[in-house]
Amino acid sequence: MNNISNKQKYISYVLKLIVAISAFTGTTLSYLAGRKTFMGGSRVFMYFTTQSNIAIAIICLIGLVLFLKNKEISKLWYIIKFVGTVSITLTGFVFCFVLAPTFGESAWNIQNVLTHVVVPIVSIIDFFVVSSAKSIEKINVLFVTIPPILYAIYAGIGYVKGWQFAEGYNYPYFFLNWGSKAGAFGFVNELPFMGSAWWMLVLMVFLIVVGLCYLVIVDVITKRINRR
């Protein structure tokens, strides 16, 4: 099926289940934590972290069902899996290297570890396990910018409408605070250091670079498999 060996499928079964269970558990714990915590309570669903976790969990569960039924998996699913994997990579990277340093030790609770570390890492591994079955053209890397762009629009609407992403905050992340001292295109010597438009540009470039790197790695894996 789709040039995926039984060993790859069995490994992917486990990885997909870990992704789904970790995403569900982490999101549930965040919800139960209440609004007194960052990304807690019902507001947890307003964040890219939760939305990307739910998305990749659904993608993995659909793939799991198709694999178990030995169904032919379309190229579209692989592209969606690719986009979801890059999105969850962004979730993990931004949390670990941008957000967590500003929160300190309190950032490393079980729900954050599950949704920002476990789910991204396992999702990436699973992508490489199954991706050799279908070729994804490099041009498709542009699709990885769609989820964060849609979220930026969503967060922008929330900013204008005054939605409370957290108590007293009408933005989800400091780099999407259009009313900061840096504004949209400015630069300052403190958080957020540069305007939200610059942050979005940097993140778009990051996503494209990550996406291209993943596809290059897939090509290497595929060539090695074909040599066997």
Solvent accessible surface area in square Angstrom, and as a share of the most:
residue,aa,sasa,rsa
1,M,60,0.27
2,N,15,0.08
3,N,132,0.68
4,I,9,0.05
5,S,56,0.36
6,N,92,0.47
7,K,148,0.63
8,Q,29,0.13
9,K,23,0.10
10,Y,132,0.50
11,I,71,0.36
12,S,0,0.00
13,Y,37,0.14
14,V,87,0.50
15,L,20,0.10
16,K,0,0.00
17,L,80,0.40
18,I,66,0.33
19,V,0,0.00
20,A,12,0.09
21,I,109,0.55
22,S,9,0.06
23,A,3,0.02
24,F,149,0.62
25,T,50,0.29
26,G,0,0.00
27,T,15,0.09
28,T,46,0.27
29,L,60,0.30
30,S,7,0.04
31,Y,104,0.40
32,L,125,0.62
33,A,41,0.31
34,G,25,0.24
35,R,133,0.49
36,K,204,0.86
37,T,61,0.36
38,F,69,0.29
39,M,6,0.03
40,G,2,0.02
41,G,6,0.05
42,S,54,0.35
43,R,24,0.09
44,V,1,0.00
45,F,94,0.39
46,M,36,0.16
47,Y,1,0.00
48,F,21,0.09
49,T,6,0.04
50,T,2,0.01
51,Q,65,0.29
52,S,8,0.05
53,N,0,0.00
54,I,69,0.35
55,A,45,0.35
56,I,0,0.00
57,A,11,0.09
58,I,90,0.45
59,I,18,0.09
60,C,0,0.00
61,L,78,0.39
62,I,86,0.44
63,G,0,0.00
64,L,17,0.08
65,V,71,0.41
66,L,46,0.23
67,F,2,0.01
68,L,112,0.56
69,K,130,0.55
70,N,98,0.50
71,K,105,0.45
72,E,121,0.54
73,I,0,0.00
74,S,63,0.41
75,K,72,0.30
76,L,115,0.57
77,W,18,0.06
78,Y,1,0.00
79,I,25,0.13
80,I,74,0.38
81,K,0,0.00
82,F,0,0.00
83,V,21,0.12
84,G,8,0.08
85,T,0,0.00
86,V,0,0.00
87,S,6,0.04
88,I,0,0.00
89,T,17,0.10
90,L,9,0.05
91,T,7,0.04
92,G,7,0.07
93,F,77,0.32
94,V,12,0.07
95,F,1,0.00
96,C,36,0.22
97,F,140,0.58
98,V,27,0.15
99,L,6,0.03
100,A,4,0.03
101,P,92,0.58
102,T,63,0.36
103,F,80,0.33
104,G,35,0.34
105,E,162,0.72
106,S,88,0.57
107,A,3,0.03
108,W,117,0.41
109,N,53,0.27
110,I,103,0.52
111,Q,24,0.11
112,N,10,0.05
113,V,44,0.25
114,L,25,0.13
115,T,4,0.03
116,H,2,0.01
117,V,36,0.21
118,V,41,0.23
119,V,0,0.00
120,P,6,0.04
121,I,92,0.47
122,V,17,0.10
123,S,0,0.00
124,I,36,0.18
125,I,81,0.41
126,D,0,0.00
127,F,1,0.00
128,F,36,0.15
129,V,25,0.14
130,V,0,0.00
131,S,1,0.00
132,S,19,0.12
133,A,12,0.09
134,K,53,0.22
135,S,86,0.56
136,I,14,0.07
137,E,82,0.37
138,K,88,0.37
139,I,121,0.61
140,N,16,0.08
141,V,8,0.04
142,L,92,0.46
143,F,91,0.38
144,V,0,0.00
145,T,19,0.11
146,I,83,0.42
147,P,38,0.24
148,P,9,0.05
149,I,75,0.38
150,L,107,0.53
151,Y,13,0.05
152,A,17,0.13
153,I,97,0.49
154,Y,67,0.26
155,A,2,0.02
156,G,19,0.18
157,I,82,0.42
158,G,0,0.00
159,Y,54,0.20
160,V,123,0.71
161,K,139,0.59
162,G,36,0.34
163,W,89,0.31
164,Q,69,0.31
165,F,1,0.01
166,A,25,0.20
167,E,124,0.56
168,G,65,0.62
169,Y,111,0.42
170,N,41,0.21
171,Y,41,0.16
172,P,8,0.05
173,Y,14,0.05
174,F,37,0.15
175,F,12,0.05
176,L,6,0.03
177,N,27,0.14
178,W,86,0.30
179,G,52,0.50
180,S,21,0.14
181,K,163,0.69
182,A,5,0.04
183,G,19,0.19
184,A,33,0.26
185,F,137,0.57
186,G,29,0.28
187,F,140,0.58
188,V,38,0.22
189,N,153,0.79
190,E,82,0.37
191,L,83,0.41
192,P,7,0.05
193,F,105,0.44
194,M,38,0.17
195,G,0,0.00
196,S,2,0.02
197,A,23,0.17
198,W,85,0.30
199,W,31,0.11
200,M,29,0.13
201,L,94,0.47
202,V,72,0.41
203,L,15,0.08
204,M,27,0.12
205,V,81,0.46
206,F,45,0.19
207,L,0,0.00
208,I,50,0.26
209,V,76,0.44
210,V,20,0.11
211,G,0,0.00
212,L,65,0.33
213,C,66,0.40
214,Y,22,0.09
215,L,3,0.02
216,V,78,0.45
217,I,74,0.38
218,V,9,0.05
219,D,58,0.30
220,V,67,0.38
221,I,49,0.25
222,T,35,0.21
223,K,118,0.50
224,R,151,0.55
225,I,50,0.25
226,N,111,0.57
227,R,181,0.66
228,R,229,0.84
